[in-house]
Amino acid sequence: MKYFNLLFVLAVIFLQSCSDDAKLTFSSNVDEKYGWTNGYNTLVVVPSHSGQVCSKIDSVNPYSFGFFYEVKQLPLKSIKKAKFSAWVKVDNLPTNVSLVATITSNQNKVNHQWVGISSNDILKKTNEWGKVSGEIGFPENLPSDAQIWFYAWSPKGQIGYIDDYEITFE
């Protein structure tokens, strides 16, 4: 773990020294918890897209395992957007399972940006993994307490499985 932390610190230092057009990518196959948060109660051992664990959402847990980061902590000089994706599998079609990205602020209790990508547009068969992707723009002049969240959501409680998140800040 110390070796991983050292590599992470070195990567942050390197990225801070790069130009404004640098990119920063976070990825997780859900088996790895470093840098990821929330929804640990949704992790299940079933045939996943990769690894041994994925996040299951349903009527009891409508929000998946996800990603949270304070925008000011991101080691880029400026961020214009984030591209995000995850592999999703559902039991029934049509589905209301969506991949969500949101930028919020606790200070003003404001939702600065919200993007929901419906997996219904991507998935054509039940019980098969499909890659759902989206993009969220970063508004200028975000407050110092702005936060970015990524997760999957099932507002009507339909069953969905989520694995292999990837988020790239640009």
C-alpha positions in Angstrom: 0.0 0.0 0.0 2.9 2.4 0.8 4.3 1.7 -2.7 0.9 2.5 -4.3 0.6 5.8 -2.3 4.2 6.8 -3.3 3.3 6.2 -6.9 0.1 8.2 -6.6 2.0 11.2 -5.0 4.6 11.0 -7.8 1.9 11.0 -10.4 0.2 14.0 -8.8 3.5 15.9 -8.7 4.1 15.0 -12.4 0.6 16.1 -13.4 0.9 19.4 -11.6 4.0 20.2 -13.6 2.3 19.5 -16.9 0.7 22.1 -19.1 -3.0 23.0 -19.0 -3.9 20.4 -21.6 -2.9 17.5 -19.3 -5.3 14.7 -18.6 -5.9 12.8 -15.4 -7.7 9.4 -15.4 -9.2 7.5 -12.6 -10.3 3.9 -13.2 -11.7 1.2 -11.0 -12.9 -2.3 -11.6 -14.8 -1.9 -8.3 -12.6 -4.5 -6.7 -10.1 -1.6 -6.0 -11.5 0.8 -3.4 -8.7 3.5 -3.6 -10.1 6.8 -4.8 -13.6 5.6 -4.8 -16.4 6.1 -2.4 -20.0 5.4 -1.4 -22.2 2.4 -2.2 -19.9 -0.2 -0.7 -23.1 -1.9 0.5 -24.0 -2.5 -3.2 -20.9 -4.6 -3.9 -21.7 -8.2 -4.8 -19.8 -11.3 -5.9 -21.4 -12.3 -9.2 -20.1 -12.7 -12.7 -18.8 -9.2 -13.2 -17.4 -7.5 -16.3 -13.9 -7.9 -14.8 -12.6 -9.0 -11.5 -14.8 -10.7 -8.9 -17.0 -7.9 -7.7 -19.4 -5.4 -9.2 -22.0 -3.0 -7.9 -25.7 -4.0 -7.9 -28.4 -1.4 -7.8 -32.1 -2.1 -7.2 -35.1 -0.8 -5.3 -33.3 -1.2 -1.9 -30.0 0.5 -3.2 -30.8 2.8 -6.1 -27.3 4.3 -6.1 -24.2 2.4 -7.0 -20.7 2.4 -5.8 -19.3 5.6 -7.1 -16.6 8.3 -7.3 -16.4 11.5 -5.3 -13.6 14.2 -5.5 -13.3 17.8 -4.5 -12.6 19.8 -7.6 -9.9 21.9 -5.9 -8.0 18.7 -5.1 -7.7 17.7 -8.7 -4.1 18.2 -9.7 -4.8 20.0 -13.0 -4.3 23.7 -13.6 -7.7 23.9 -15.3 -10.5 21.4 -16.1 -12.8 21.9 -18.9 -14.6 18.6 -18.9 -14.7 15.0 -17.7 -15.3 12.0 -19.8 -16.8 9.1 -17.9 -17.8 5.5 -18.6 -18.8 2.2 -16.9 -19.9 -1.2 -18.0 -23.5 -1.9 -17.2 -25.7 -5.0 -17.3 -29.5 -5.1 -16.6 -32.1 -7.8 -16.0 -34.9 -6.2 -18.0 -35.3 -3.9 -21.0 -36.4 -1.1 -21.3 -34.5 0.1 -18.3 -34.2 3.3 -16.4 -30.6 2.7 -15.1 -28.5 5.7 -15.9 -24.8 6.7 -15.4 -24.7 10.0 -13.7 -22.1 12.8 -13.3 -22.9 15.8 -11.2 -21.0 18.9 -9.9 -22.4 20.2 -6.6 -21.6 22.8 -4.0 -22.4 22.4 -0.3 -21.8 26.1 0.4 -24.8 27.2 -1.7 -26.5 23.8 -1.9 -26.3 24.2 -5.6 -26.2 21.6 -8.4 -23.9 23.3 -10.9 -24.1 20.6 -13.5 -25.9 17.3 -13.9 -25.6 14.7 -16.7 -27.5 11.4 -16.8 -26.7 8.9 -19.6 -29.4 6.3 -20.0 -28.2 2.8 -20.5 -31.4 2.1 -22.3 -29.9 3.8 -25.4 -26.8 1.5 -25.3 -28.0 -1.9 -24.0 -29.9 -4.0 -26.6 -29.9 -7.3 -24.7 -30.6 -8.3 -21.1 -27.8 -9.9 -19.1 -25.0 -8.7 -21.3 -22.5 -6.0 -20.5 -22.5 -2.8 -22.5 -20.3 0.3 -22.1 -22.1 3.4 -21.2 -20.2 6.7 -21.8 -20.8 10.4 -21.3 -19.2 13.8 -20.8 -19.8 16.6 -18.3 -18.5 20.2 -18.8 -17.1 22.2 -16.0 -18.6 25.7 -15.5 -16.2 28.5 -14.9 -15.8 30.1 -11.5 -16.9 27.1 -9.5 -16.9 27.8 -5.7 -14.0 26.5 -3.6 -16.2 23.7 -2.2 -17.3 22.3 -5.6 -17.4 18.5 -5.7 -17.7 16.0 -8.6 -19.7 12.8 -8.2 -20.0 9.8 -10.6 -22.4 6.9 -10.0 -25.1 4.8 -11.5 -28.8 5.4 -10.6 -31.9 3.4 -10.9 -34.7 5.8 -10.0 -37.5 3.2 -10.4 -35.5 0.4 -8.6 -34.8 -1.7 -11.6 -31.9 -4.2 -11.2 -28.6 -3.2 -12.8 -24.9 -4.2 -12.4 -22.1 -1.7 -12.8 -18.4 -2.4 -13.2 -15.1 -0.9 -14.5 -15.7 2.8 -14.1 -13.3 5.2 -15.9 -13.2 9.0 -15.5 -10.8 11.3 -17.4 -10.5 14.9 -16.5 -9.3 17.3 -19.3 
